[in-house]
Amino acid sequence: MSKTKQILELSSPSIKTLREHVVGMVQRCHYCCGSGWFWGTDEFGESEKQPCPLCGGAGQLRPEVTIEWKGVNHV
Protein backbone atom coordinates (compact mmCIF):
# COMPACT_ATOMS: atom_id res chain seq x y z
CA MET A 1 0.00 0.00 0.00
CA SER A 2 1.29 3.49 -0.84
CA LYS A 3 2.00 6.04 1.85
CA THR A 4 1.95 9.82 1.67
CA LYS A 5 4.64 11.59 3.65
CA GLN A 6 5.10 15.24 4.33
CA ILE A 7 8.57 16.60 5.00
CA LEU A 8 9.19 20.01 6.53
CA GLU A 9 12.37 21.67 5.26
CA LEU A 10 13.62 24.51 7.45
CA SER A 11 15.58 27.53 6.25
CA SER A 12 16.17 30.79 8.08
CA PRO A 13 13.60 33.49 7.33
CA SER A 14 14.31 36.15 4.71
CA ILE A 15 11.93 38.63 6.34
CA LYS A 16 12.01 40.16 9.83
CA THR A 17 10.17 37.49 11.80
CA LEU A 18 11.03 35.26 14.73
CA ARG A 19 8.04 32.92 14.51
CA GLU A 20 6.41 30.87 11.75
CA HIS A 21 3.28 28.71 11.81
CA VAL A 22 2.96 25.78 9.39
CA VAL A 23 -0.23 23.75 8.87
CA GLY A 24 0.14 20.27 7.34
CA MET A 25 -2.13 18.01 5.33
CA VAL A 26 -5.04 16.16 6.96
CA GLN A 27 -4.07 12.66 8.07
CA ARG A 28 -5.96 9.65 9.37
CA CYS A 29 -5.91 9.30 13.16
CA HIS A 30 -3.80 6.22 13.91
CA TYR A 31 -4.95 6.07 17.54
CA CYS A 32 -8.53 5.11 16.57
CA CYS A 33 -7.57 3.78 13.09
CA GLY A 34 -9.68 6.53 11.50
CA SER A 35 -13.00 5.38 12.96
CA GLY A 36 -13.23 8.33 15.38
CA TRP A 37 -14.50 6.25 18.30
CA PHE A 38 -13.96 3.33 20.67
CA TRP A 39 -16.43 0.99 22.35
CA GLY A 40 -16.85 1.76 26.03
CA THR A 41 -19.48 1.33 28.74
CA ASP A 42 -21.83 3.84 30.29
CA GLU A 43 -22.72 4.15 34.01
CA PHE A 44 -25.22 1.26 33.64
CA GLY A 45 -22.68 -1.11 32.05
CA GLU A 46 -24.25 -0.79 28.58
CA SER A 47 -22.01 -0.64 25.52
CA GLU A 48 -21.70 2.78 23.91
CA LYS A 49 -19.50 4.51 21.38
CA GLN A 50 -17.06 6.97 22.93
CA PRO A 51 -15.22 9.55 20.83
CA CYS A 52 -11.49 9.20 20.31
CA PRO A 53 -9.59 11.37 22.80
CA LEU A 54 -7.13 12.53 20.12
CA CYS A 55 -9.31 13.39 17.11
CA GLY A 56 -12.54 14.04 19.02
CA GLY A 57 -14.53 11.69 16.79
CA ALA A 58 -13.43 13.12 13.44
CA GLY A 59 -11.15 10.20 12.53
CA GLN A 60 -8.65 12.69 11.11
CA LEU A 61 -5.97 15.02 12.44
CA ARG A 62 -4.19 18.04 10.99
CA PRO A 63 -0.64 18.79 12.19
CA GLU A 64 0.27 22.35 13.15
CA VAL A 65 3.89 23.31 13.82
CA THR A 66 5.13 26.59 15.29
CA ILE A 67 8.77 27.46 14.67
CA GLU A 68 10.62 30.01 16.80
CA TRP A 69 13.88 31.41 15.45
CA LYS A 70 16.48 32.39 18.07
CA GLY A 71 19.96 33.80 17.65
CA VAL A 72 23.01 31.80 18.69
CA ASN A 73 25.32 33.53 21.16
CA HIS A 74 29.00 32.89 20.47
CA VAL A 75 31.39 32.62 23.44
N, CA, C and O atoms as a Maestro MAE file, in Angstrom:
{
 s_m_m2io_version
 :::
 2.0.0
}

f_m_ct {
 s_m_title
 :::
 protein
 m_atom[300] {
  # First column is atom index #
  i_m_mmod_type
  r_m_x_coord
  r_m_y_coord
  r_m_z_coord
  i_m_residue_number
  s_m_chain_name
  s_m_pdb_residue_name
  s_m_pdb_atom_name
  i_m_atomic_number
  :::
  1 25 0.839 -1.173 0.000 1 A "MET " " N  " 7
  2 3 0.000 0.000 0.000 1 A "MET " " CA " 6
  3 2 0.887 1.240 0.000 1 A "MET " " C  " 6
  4 15 1.897 1.276 0.703 1 A "MET " " O  " 8
  5 25 0.526 2.244 -0.770 2 A "SER " " N  " 7
  6 3 1.291 3.487 -0.844 2 A "SER " " CA " 6
  7 2 1.072 4.335 0.390 2 A "SER " " C  " 6
  8 15 0.024 4.262 1.033 2 A "SER " " O  " 8
  9 25 2.064 5.136 0.714 3 A "LYS " " N  " 7
  10 3 1.997 6.040 1.848 3 A "LYS " " CA " 6
  11 2 2.322 7.448 1.383 3 A "LYS " " C  " 6
  12 15 3.182 7.641 0.523 3 A "LYS " " O  " 8
  13 25 1.640 8.426 1.948 4 A "THR " " N  " 7
  14 3 1.953 9.815 1.667 4 A "THR " " CA " 6
  15 2 2.709 10.369 2.858 4 A "THR " " C  " 6
  16 15 2.265 10.239 3.999 4 A "THR " " O  " 8
  17 25 3.850 10.987 2.594 5 A "LYS " " N  " 7
  18 3 4.645 11.591 3.648 5 A "LYS " " CA " 6
  19 2 4.790 13.071 3.365 5 A "LYS " " C  " 6
  20 15 4.831 13.508 2.216 5 A "LYS " " O  " 8
  21 25 4.865 13.825 4.441 6 A "GLN " " N  " 7
  22 3 5.097 15.243 4.325 6 A "GLN " " CA " 6
  23 2 6.391 15.550 5.050 6 A "GLN " " C  " 6
  24 15 6.570 15.137 6.196 6 A "GLN " " O  " 8
  25 25 7.294 16.266 4.404 7 A "ILE " " N  " 7
  26 3 8.574 16.599 4.998 7 A "ILE " " CA " 6
  27 2 8.663 18.114 5.111 7 A "ILE " " C  " 6
  28 15 8.384 18.835 4.153 7 A "ILE " " O  " 8
  29 25 9.048 18.586 6.276 8 A "LEU " " N  " 7
  30 3 9.194 20.006 6.530 8 A "LEU " " CA " 6
  31 2 10.668 20.366 6.405 8 A "LEU " " C  " 6
  32 15 11.498 19.858 7.158 8 A "LEU " " O  " 8
  33 25 10.995 21.237 5.461 9 A "GLU " " N  " 7
  34 3 12.370 21.673 5.264 9 A "GLU " " CA " 6
  35 2 12.517 23.071 5.854 9 A "GLU " " C  " 6
  36 15 11.787 23.989 5.478 9 A "GLU " " O  " 8
  37 25 13.445 23.228 6.765 10 A "LEU " " N  " 7
  38 3 13.623 24.505 7.450 10 A "LEU " " CA " 6
  39 2 14.757 25.307 6.833 10 A "LEU " " C  " 6
  40 15 15.821 24.767 6.528 10 A "LEU " " O  " 8
  41 25 14.518 26.600 6.653 11 A "SER " " N  " 7
  42 3 15.575 27.527 6.253 11 A "SER " " CA " 6
  43 2 15.288 28.851 6.939 11 A "SER " " C  " 6
  44 15 14.130 29.229 7.119 11 A "SER " " O  " 8
  45 25 16.344 29.553 7.320 12 A "SER " " N  " 7
  46 3 16.166 30.788 8.084 12 A "SER " " CA " 6
  47 2 15.317 31.783 7.293 12 A "SER " " C  " 6
  48 15 15.385 31.826 6.065 12 A "SER " " O  " 8
  49 25 14.519 32.580 8.002 13 A "PRO " " N  " 7
  50 3 13.599 33.487 7.333 13 A "PRO " " CA " 6
  51 2 14.329 34.609 6.590 13 A "PRO " " C  " 6
  52 15 15.397 35.056 7.007 13 A "PRO " " O  " 8
  53 25 13.734 35.052 5.486 14 A "SER " " N  " 7
  54 3 14.308 36.147 4.705 14 A "SER " " CA " 6
  55 2 13.597 37.469 5.010 14 A "SER " " C  " 6
  56 15 13.933 38.508 4.439 14 A "SER " " O  " 8
  57 25 12.630 37.422 5.898 15 A "ILE " " N  " 7
  58 3 11.934 38.630 6.339 15 A "ILE " " CA " 6
  59 2 12.117 38.760 7.851 15 A "ILE " " C  " 6
  60 15 12.523 37.805 8.513 15 A "ILE " " O  " 8
  61 25 11.821 39.934 8.394 16 A "LYS " " N  " 7
  62 3 12.008 40.157 9.831 16 A "LYS " " CA " 6
  63 2 10.885 39.481 10.605 16 A "LYS " " C  " 6
  64 15 9.830 40.072 10.835 16 A "LYS " " O  " 8
  65 25 11.124 38.249 10.997 17 A "THR " " N  " 7
  66 3 10.172 37.494 11.797 17 A "THR " " CA " 6
  67 2 10.932 36.507 12.670 17 A "THR " " C  " 6
  68 15 11.984 36.003 12.277 17 A "THR " " O  " 8
  69 25 10.404 36.235 13.836 18 A "LEU " " N  " 7
  70 3 11.027 35.261 14.728 18 A "LEU " " CA " 6
  71 2 10.152 34.030 14.921 18 A "LEU " " C  " 6
  72 15 10.548 33.086 15.605 18 A "LEU " " O  " 8
  73 25 8.960 34.038 14.319 19 A "ARG " " N  " 7
  74 3 8.037 32.925 14.513 19 A "ARG " " CA " 6
  75 2 7.303 32.618 13.200 19 A "ARG " " C  " 6
  76 15 6.878 33.521 12.479 19 A "ARG " " O  " 8
  77 25 7.172 31.333 12.919 20 A "GLU " " N  " 7
  78 3 6.406 30.871 11.754 20 A "GLU " " CA " 6
  79 2 5.408 29.825 12.213 20 A "GLU " " C  " 6
  80 15 5.641 29.127 13.200 20 A "GLU " " O  " 8
  81 25 4.301 29.716 11.503 21 A "HIS " " N  " 7
  82 3 3.283 28.712 11.815 21 A "HIS " " CA " 6
  83 2 2.982 27.948 10.525 21 A "HIS " " C  " 6
  84 15 2.599 28.541 9.517 21 A "HIS " " O  " 8
  85 25 3.160 26.627 10.570 22 A "VAL " " N  " 7
  86 3 2.963 25.778 9.390 22 A "VAL " " CA " 6
  87 2 1.832 24.798 9.678 22 A "VAL " " C  " 6
  88 15 1.815 24.153 10.727 22 A "VAL " " O  " 8
  89 25 0.881 24.686 8.737 23 A "VAL " " N  " 7
  90 3 -0.235 23.747 8.866 23 A "VAL " " CA " 6
  91 2 -0.050 22.662 7.808 23 A "VAL " " C  " 6
  92 15 0.110 22.960 6.625 23 A "VAL " " O  " 8
  93 25 -0.075 21.400 8.244 24 A "GLY " " N  " 7
  94 3 0.142 20.270 7.335 24 A "GLY " " CA " 6
  95 2 -1.146 19.719 6.746 24 A "GLY " " C  " 6
  96 15 -2.234 20.240 6.988 24 A "GLY " " O  " 8
  97 25 -1.000 18.667 5.977 25 A "MET " " N  " 7
  98 3 -2.135 18.006 5.335 25 A "MET " " CA " 6
  99 2 -2.914 17.171 6.350 25 A "MET " " C  " 6
  100 15 -2.350 16.698 7.337 25 A "MET " " O  " 8
  101 25 -4.191 16.997 6.106 26 A "VAL " " N  " 7
  102 3 -5.038 16.162 6.964 26 A "VAL " " CA " 6
  103 2 -4.567 14.713 6.865 26 A "VAL " " C  " 6
  104 15 -4.273 14.214 5.779 26 A "VAL " " O  " 8
  105 25 -4.501 14.049 8.018 27 A "GLN " " N  " 7
  106 3 -4.068 12.660 8.073 27 A "GLN " " CA " 6
  107 2 -5.054 11.844 8.887 27 A "GLN " " C  " 6
  108 15 -5.761 12.374 9.744 27 A "GLN " " O  " 8
  109 25 -5.091 10.559 8.611 28 A "ARG " " N  " 7
  110 3 -5.957 9.651 9.367 28 A "ARG " " CA " 6
  111 2 -5.412 9.507 10.777 28 A "ARG " " C  " 6
  112 15 -4.200 9.412 10.970 28 A "ARG " " O  " 8
  113 25 -6.295 9.491 11.759 29 A "CYS " " N  " 7
  114 3 -5.906 9.298 13.157 29 A "CYS " " CA " 6
  115 2 -5.513 7.834 13.352 29 A "CYS " " C  " 6
  116 15 -6.338 6.939 13.169 29 A "CYS " " O  " 8
  117 25 -4.264 7.592 13.720 30 A "HIS " " N  " 7
  118 3 -3.798 6.216 13.908 30 A "HIS " " CA " 6
  119 2 -4.186 5.669 15.275 30 A "HIS " " C  " 6
  120 15 -4.148 4.456 15.484 30 A "HIS " " O  " 8
  121 25 -4.559 6.538 16.206 31 A "TYR " " N  " 7
  122 3 -4.950 6.071 17.537 31 A "TYR " " CA " 6
  123 2 -6.257 5.282 17.470 31 A "TYR " " C  " 6
  124 15 -6.379 4.229 18.096 31 A "TYR " " O  " 8
  125 25 -7.236 5.787 16.711 32 A "CYS " " N  " 7
  126 3 -8.532 5.107 16.571 32 A "CYS " " CA " 6
  127 2 -8.672 4.416 15.215 32 A "CYS " " C  " 6
  128 15 -9.749 3.923 14.878 32 A "CYS " " O  " 8
  129 25 -7.584 4.379 14.436 33 A "CYS " " N  " 7
  130 3 -7.574 3.779 13.087 33 A "CYS " " CA " 6
  131 2 -8.551 4.473 12.139 33 A "CYS " " C  " 6
  132 15 -9.051 3.858 11.197 33 A "CYS " " O  " 8
  133 25 -8.821 5.750 12.389 34 A "GLY " " N  " 7
  134 3 -9.681 6.534 11.500 34 A "GLY " " CA " 6
  135 2 -11.164 6.369 11.739 34 A "GLY " " C  " 6
  136 15 -11.963 6.976 11.026 34 A "GLY " " O  " 8
  137 25 -11.570 5.563 12.724 35 A "SER " " N  " 7
  138 3 -13.003 5.376 12.964 35 A "SER " " CA " 6
  139 2 -13.590 6.544 13.759 35 A "SER " " C  " 6
  140 15 -14.775 6.850 13.627 35 A "SER " " O  " 8
  141 25 -12.764 7.196 14.584 36 A "GLY " " N  " 7
  142 3 -13.229 8.330 15.376 36 A "GLY " " CA " 6
  143 2 -13.809 7.946 16.727 36 A "GLY " " C  " 6
  144 15 -14.194 8.825 17.499 36 A "GLY " " O  " 8
  145 25 -13.881 6.651 17.032 37 A "TRP " " N  " 7
  146 3 -14.500 6.248 18.296 37 A "TRP " " CA " 6
  147 2 -13.944 4.913 18.784 37 A "TRP " " C  " 6
  148 15 -13.248 4.198 18.064 37 A "TRP " " O  " 8
  149 25 -14.279 4.607 20.034 38 A "PHE " " N  " 7
  150 3 -13.964 3.326 20.669 38 A "PHE " " CA " 6
  151 2 -15.227 2.832 21.363 38 A "PHE " " C  " 6
  152 15 -16.099 3.626 21.716 38 A "PHE " " O  " 8
  153 25 -15.325 1.524 21.558 39 A "TRP " " N  " 7
  154 3 -16.428 0.990 22.346 39 A "TRP " " CA " 6
  155 2 -16.082 1.131 23.822 39 A "TRP " " C  " 6
  156 15 -14.977 0.790 24.244 39 A "TRP " " O  " 8
  157 25 -17.020 1.628 24.593 40 A "GLY " " N  " 7
  158 3 -16.854 1.763 26.033 40 A "GLY " " CA " 6
  159 2 -18.159 1.377 26.709 40 A "GLY " " C  " 6
  160 15 -19.074 0.868 26.063 40 A "GLY " " O  " 8
  161 25 -18.242 1.619 28.006 41 A "THR " " N  " 7
  162 3 -19.477 1.325 28.739 41 A "THR " " CA " 6
  163 2 -19.948 2.581 29.460 41 A "THR " " C  " 6
  164 15 -19.145 3.399 29.907 41 A "THR " " O  " 8
  165 25 -21.261 2.713 29.564 42 A "ASP " " N  " 7
  166 3 -21.827 3.844 30.292 42 A "ASP " " CA " 6
  167 2 -21.961 3.497 31.768 42 A "ASP " " C  " 6
  168 15 -21.487 2.446 32.198 42 A "ASP " " O  " 8
  169 25 -22.605 4.372 32.560 43 A "GLU " " N  " 7
  170 3 -22.721 4.153 34.006 43 A "GLU " " CA " 6
  171 2 -23.590 2.947 34.372 43 A "GLU " " C  " 6
  172 15 -23.558 2.487 35.513 43 A "GLU " " O  " 8
  173 25 -24.373 2.428 33.402 44 A "PHE " " N  " 7
  174 3 -25.224 1.260 33.639 44 A "PHE " " CA " 6
  175 2 -24.593 -0.029 33.111 44 A "PHE " " C  " 6
  176 15 -25.210 -1.092 33.177 44 A "PHE " " O  " 8
  177 25 -23.367 0.059 32.587 45 A "GLY " " N  " 7
  178 3 -22.683 -1.113 32.052 45 A "GLY " " CA " 6
  179 2 -23.074 -1.449 30.627 45 A "GLY " " C  " 6
  180 15 -22.680 -2.496 30.112 45 A "GLY " " O  " 8
  181 25 -23.848 -0.576 29.972 46 A "GLU " " N  " 7
  182 3 -24.255 -0.789 28.578 46 A "GLU " " CA " 6
  183 2 -23.141 -0.326 27.634 46 A "GLU " " C  " 6
  184 15 -22.432 0.640 27.914 46 A "GLU " " O  " 8
  185 25 -23.007 -1.031 26.519 47 A "SER " " N  " 7
  186 3 -22.010 -0.638 25.516 47 A "SER " " CA " 6
  187 2 -22.428 0.661 24.841 47 A "SER " " C  " 6
  188 15 -23.600 0.871 24.529 47 A "SER " " O  " 8
  189 25 -21.441 1.529 24.624 48 A "GLU " " N  " 7
  190 3 -21.702 2.781 23.914 48 A "GLU " " CA " 6
  191 2 -20.440 3.210 23.187 48 A "GLU " " C  " 6
  192 15 -19.326 2.866 23.583 48 A "GLU " " O  " 8
  193 25 -20.634 3.970 22.114 49 A "LYS " " N  " 7
  194 3 -19.502 4.511 21.380 49 A "LYS " " CA " 6
  195 2 -18.995 5.749 22.124 49 A "LYS " " C  " 6
  196 15 -19.775 6.616 22.519 49 A "LYS " " O  " 8
  197 25 -17.673 5.812 22.304 50 A "GLN " " N  " 7
  198 3 -17.057 6.970 22.934 50 A "GLN " " CA " 6
  199 2 -16.082 7.589 21.947 50 A "GLN " " C  " 6
  200 15 -15.312 6.871 21.309 50 A "GLN " " O  " 8
  201 25 -16.100 8.912 21.811 51 A "PRO " " N  " 7
  202 3 -15.223 9.552 20.830 51 A "PRO " " CA " 6
  203 2 -13.746 9.372 21.174 51 A "PRO " " C  " 6
  204 15 -13.370 9.281 22.342 51 A "PRO " " O  " 8
  205 25 -12.940 9.326 20.156 52 A "CYS " " N  " 7
  206 3 -11.490 9.199 20.310 52 A "CYS " " CA " 6
  207 2 -10.970 10.428 21.050 52 A "CYS " " C  " 6
  208 15 -11.341 11.552 20.712 52 A "CYS " " O  " 8
  209 25 -10.109 10.231 22.062 53 A "PRO " " N  " 7
  210 3 -9.593 11.375 22.803 53 A "PRO " " CA " 6
  211 2 -8.619 12.248 22.012 53 A "PRO " " C  " 6
  212 15 -8.374 13.391 22.397 53 A "PRO " " O  " 8
  213 25 -8.060 11.736 20.919 54 A "LEU " " N  " 7
  214 3 -7.133 12.531 20.122 54 A "LEU " " CA " 6
  215 2 -7.833 13.345 19.040 54 A "LEU " " C  " 6
  216 15 -7.610 14.550 18.930 54 A "LEU " " O  " 8
  217 25 -8.674 12.698 18.245 55 A "CYS " " N  " 7
  218 3 -9.307 13.388 17.111 55 A "CYS " " CA " 6
  219 2 -10.706 13.893 17.442 55 A "CYS " " C  " 6
  220 15 -11.309 14.600 16.635 55 A "CYS " " O  " 8
  221 25 -11.231 13.544 18.614 56 A "GLY " " N  " 7
  222 3 -12.543 14.035 19.021 56 A "GLY " " CA " 6
  223 2 -13.698 13.460 18.222 56 A "GLY " " C  " 6
  224 15 -14.788 14.032 18.208 56 A "GLY " " O  " 8
  225 25 -13.471 12.336 17.557 57 A "GLY " " N  " 7
  226 3 -14.532 11.690 16.790 57 A "GLY " " CA " 6
  227 2 -14.465 11.959 15.300 57 A "GLY " " C  " 6
  228 15 -15.261 11.406 14.541 57 A "GLY " " O  " 8
  229 25 -13.537 12.794 14.866 58 A "ALA " " N  " 7
  230 3 -13.434 13.124 13.436 58 A "ALA " " CA " 6
  231 2 -12.764 12.016 12.627 58 A "ALA " " C  " 6
  232 15 -13.049 11.857 11.440 58 A "ALA " " O  " 8
  233 25 -11.873 11.246 13.262 59 A "GLY " " N  " 7
  234 3 -11.152 10.204 12.532 59 A "GLY " " CA " 6
  235 2 -9.957 10.740 11.768 59 A "GLY " " C  " 6
  236 15 -9.224 9.976 11.139 59 A "GLY " " O  " 8
  237 25 -9.755 12.057 11.820 60 A "GLN " " N  " 7
  238 3 -8.649 12.690 11.111 60 A "GLN " " CA " 6
  239 2 -8.005 13.751 11.995 60 A "GLN " " C  " 6
  240 15 -8.642 14.319 12.883 60 A "GLN " " O  " 8
  241 25 -6.722 14.004 11.729 61 A "LEU " " N  " 7
  242 3 -5.969 15.025 12.442 61 A "LEU " " CA " 6
  243 2 -5.237 15.899 11.435 61 A "LEU " " C  " 6
  244 15 -4.916 15.458 10.331 61 A "LEU " " O  " 8
  245 25 -4.979 17.137 11.826 62 A "ARG " " N  " 7
  246 3 -4.195 18.043 10.989 62 A "ARG " " CA " 6
  247 2 -3.030 18.553 11.843 62 A "ARG " " C  " 6
  248 15 -3.257 19.160 12.890 62 A "ARG " " O  " 8
  249 25 -1.787 18.315 11.411 63 A "PRO " " N  " 7
  250 3 -0.644 18.786 12.187 63 A "PRO " " CA " 6
  251 2 -0.446 20.291 12.044 63 A "PRO " " C  " 6
  252 15 -0.614 20.853 10.962 63 A "PRO " " O  " 8
  253 25 -0.087 20.932 13.151 64 A "GLU " " N  " 7
  254 3 0.266 22.346 13.153 64 A "GLU " " CA " 6
  255 2 1.591 22.487 13.888 64 A "GLU " " C  " 6
  256 15 1.744 21.993 15.005 64 A "GLU " " O  " 8
  257 25 2.544 23.160 13.258 65 A "VAL " " N  " 7
  258 3 3.886 23.305 13.816 65 A "VAL " " CA " 6
  259 2 4.207 24.795 13.925 65 A "VAL " " C  " 6
  260 15 4.027 25.545 12.965 65 A "VAL " " O  " 8
  261 25 4.682 25.220 15.095 66 A "THR " " N  " 7
  262 3 5.131 26.588 15.291 66 A "THR " " CA " 6
  263 2 6.648 26.565 15.441 66 A "THR " " C  " 6
  264 15 7.191 25.800 16.238 66 A "THR " " O  " 8
  265 25 7.321 27.405 14.672 67 A "ILE " " N  " 7
  266 3 8.775 27.464 14.670 67 A "ILE " " CA " 6
  267 2 9.194 28.815 15.237 67 A "ILE " " C  " 6
  268 15 8.726 29.858 14.781 67 A "ILE " " O  " 8
  269 25 10.079 28.792 16.233 68 A "GLU " " N  " 7
  270 3 10.621 30.014 16.801 68 A "GLU " " CA " 6
  271 2 12.095 30.093 16.445 68 A "GLU " " C  " 6
  272 15 12.859 29.167 16.718 68 A "GLU " " O  " 8
  273 25 12.491 31.204 15.835 69 A "TRP " " N  " 7
  274 3 13.876 31.410 15.450 69 A "TRP " " CA " 6
  275 2 14.571 32.211 16.541 69 A "TRP " " C  " 6
  276 15 14.072 33.255 16.960 69 A "TRP " " O  " 8
  277 25 15.731 31.723 17.007 70 A "LYS " " N  " 7
  278 3 16.480 32.389 18.065 70 A "LYS " " CA " 6
  279 2 17.949 32.490 17.635 70 A "LYS " " C  " 6
  280 15 18.496 31.571 17.024 70 A "LYS " " O  " 8
  281 25 18.559 33.602 17.959 71 A "GLY " " N  " 7
  282 3 19.961 33.801 17.653 71 A "GLY " " CA " 6
  283 2 20.840 32.911 18.493 71 A "GLY " " C  " 6
  284 15 20.459 32.486 19.584 71 A "GLY " " O  " 8
  285 25 22.031 32.629 17.972 72 A "VAL " " N  " 7
  286 3 23.007 31.803 18.687 72 A "VAL " " CA " 6
  287 2 24.073 32.737 19.229 72 A "VAL " " C  " 6
  288 15 24.690 33.485 18.471 72 A "VAL " " O  " 8
  289 25 24.293 32.698 20.539 73 A "ASN " " N  " 7
  290 3 25.323 33.531 21.160 73 A "ASN " " CA " 6
  291 2 26.652 32.806 21.118 73 A "ASN " " C  " 6
  292 15 26.766 31.672 21.584 73 A "ASN " " O  " 8
  293 25 27.660 33.465 20.557 74 A "HIS " " N  " 7
  294 3 29.005 32.887 20.474 74 A "HIS " " CA " 6
  295 2 29.787 33.279 21.713 74 A "HIS " " C  " 6
  296 15 29.668 34.406 22.191 74 A "HIS " " O  " 8
  297 25 30.585 32.360 22.237 75 A "VAL " " N  " 7
  298 3 31.386 32.620 23.441 75 A "VAL " " CA " 6
  299 2 32.756 33.083 23.067 75 A "VAL " " C  " 6
  300 15 33.578 33.352 23.943 75 A "VAL " " O  " 8
  :::
 }
 m_bond[299] {
  # First column is bond index #
  i_m_from
  i_m_to
  i_m_order
  :::
  1 1 2 1
  2 2 3 1
  3 3 4 2
  4 3 5 1
  5 5 6 1
  6 6 7 1
  7 7 8 2
  8 7 9 1
  9 9 10 1
  10 10 11 1
  11 11 12 2
  12 11 13 1
  13 13 14 1
  14 14 15 1
  15 15 16 2
  16 15 17 1
  17 17 18 1
  18 18 19 1
  19 19 20 2
  20 19 21 1
  21 21 22 1
  22 22 23 1
  23 23 24 2
  24 23 25 1
  25 25 26 1
  26 26 27 1
  27 27 28 2
  28 27 29 1
  29 29 30 1
  30 30 31 1
  31 31 32 2
  32 31 33 1
  33 33 34 1
  34 34 35 1
  35 35 36 2
  36 35 37 1
  37 37 38 1
  38 38 39 1
  39 39 40 2
  40 39 41 1
  41 41 42 1
  42 42 43 1
  43 43 44 2
  44 43 45 1
  45 45 46 1
  46 46 47 1
  47 47 48 2
  48 47 49 1
  49 49 50 1
  50 50 51 1
  51 51 52 2
  52 51 53 1
  53 53 54 1
  54 54 55 1
  55 55 56 2
  56 55 57 1
  57 57 58 1
  58 58 59 1
  59 59 60 2
  60 59 61 1
  61 61 62 1
  62 62 63 1
  63 63 64 2
  64 63 65 1
  65 65 66 1
  66 66 67 1
  67 67 68 2
  68 67 69 1
  69 69 70 1
  70 70 71 1
  71 71 72 2
  72 71 73 1
  73 73 74 1
  74 74 75 1
  75 75 76 2
  76 75 77 1
  77 77 78 1
  78 78 79 1
  79 79 80 2
  80 79 81 1
  81 81 82 1
  82 82 83 1
  83 83 84 2
  84 83 85 1
  85 85 86 1
  86 86 87 1
  87 87 88 2
  88 87 89 1
  89 89 90 1
  90 90 91 1
  91 91 92 2
  92 91 93 1
  93 93 94 1
  94 94 95 1
  95 95 96 2
  96 95 97 1
  97 97 98 1
  98 98 99 1
  99 99 100 2
  100 99 101 1
  101 101 102 1
  102 102 103 1
  103 103 104 2
  104 103 105 1
  105 105 106 1
  106 106 107 1
  107 107 108 2
  108 107 109 1
  109 109 110 1
  110 110 111 1
  111 111 112 2
  112 111 113 1
  113 113 114 1
  114 114 115 1
  115 115 116 2
  116 115 117 1
  117 117 118 1
  118 118 119 1
  119 119 120 2
  120 119 121 1
  121 121 122 1
  122 122 123 1
  123 123 124 2
  124 123 125 1
  125 125 126 1
  126 126 127 1
  127 127 128 2
  128 127 129 1
  129 129 130 1
  130 130 131 1
  131 131 132 2
  132 131 133 1
  133 133 134 1
  134 134 135 1
  135 135 136 2
  136 135 137 1
  137 137 138 1
  138 138 139 1
  139 139 140 2
  140 139 141 1
  141 141 142 1
  142 142 143 1
  143 143 144 2
  144 143 145 1
  145 145 146 1
  146 146 147 1
  147 147 148 2
  148 147 149 1
  149 149 150 1
  150 150 151 1
  151 151 152 2
  152 151 153 1
  153 153 154 1
  154 154 155 1
  155 155 156 2
  156 155 157 1
  157 157 158 1
  158 158 159 1
  159 159 160 2
  160 159 161 1
  161 161 162 1
  162 162 163 1
  163 163 164 2
  164 163 165 1
  165 165 166 1
  166 166 167 1
  167 167 168 2
  168 167 169 1
  169 169 170 1
  170 170 171 1
  171 171 172 2
  172 171 173 1
  173 173 174 1
  174 174 175 1
  175 175 176 2
  176 175 177 1
  177 177 178 1
  178 178 179 1
  179 179 180 2
  180 179 181 1
  181 181 182 1
  182 182 183 1
  183 183 184 2
  184 183 185 1
  185 185 186 1
  186 186 187 1
  187 187 188 2
  188 187 189 1
  189 189 190 1
  190 190 191 1
  191 191 192 2
  192 191 193 1
  193 193 194 1
  194 194 195 1
  195 195 196 2
  196 195 197 1
  197 197 198 1
  198 198 199 1
  199 199 200 2
  200 199 201 1
  201 201 202 1
  202 202 203 1
  203 203 204 2
  204 203 205 1
  205 205 206 1
  206 206 207 1
  207 207 208 2
  208 207 209 1
  209 209 210 1
  210 210 211 1
  211 211 212 2
  212 211 213 1
  213 213 214 1
  214 214 215 1
  215 215 216 2
  216 215 217 1
  217 217 218 1
  218 218 219 1
  219 219 220 2
  220 219 221 1
  221 221 222 1
  222 222 223 1
  223 223 224 2
  224 223 225 1
  225 225 226 1
  226 226 227 1
  227 227 228 2
  228 227 229 1
  229 229 230 1
  230 230 231 1
  231 231 232 2
  232 231 233 1
  233 233 234 1
  234 234 235 1
  235 235 236 2
  236 235 237 1
  237 237 238 1
  238 238 239 1
  239 239 240 2
  240 239 241 1
  241 241 242 1
  242 242 243 1
  243 243 244 2
  244 243 245 1
  245 245 246 1
  246 246 247 1
  247 247 248 2
  248 247 249 1
  249 249 250 1
  250 250 251 1
  251 251 252 2
  252 251 253 1
  253 253 254 1
  254 254 255 1
  255 255 256 2
  256 255 257 1
  257 257 258 1
  258 258 259 1
  259 259 260 2
  260 259 261 1
  261 261 262 1
  262 262 263 1
  263 263 264 2
  264 263 265 1
  265 265 266 1
  266 266 267 1
  267 267 268 2
  268 267 269 1
  269 269 270 1
  270 270 271 1
  271 271 272 2
  272 271 273 1
  273 273 274 1
  274 274 275 1
  275 275 276 2
  276 275 277 1
  277 277 278 1
  278 278 279 1
  279 279 280 2
  280 279 281 1
  281 281 282 1
  282 282 283 1
  283 283 284 2
  284 283 285 1
  285 285 286 1
  286 286 287 1
  287 287 288 2
  288 287 289 1
  289 289 290 1
  290 290 291 1
  291 291 292 2
  292 291 293 1
  293 293 294 1
  294 294 295 1
  295 295 296 2
  296 295 297 1
  297 297 298 1
  298 298 299 1
  299 299 300 2
  :::
 }
}
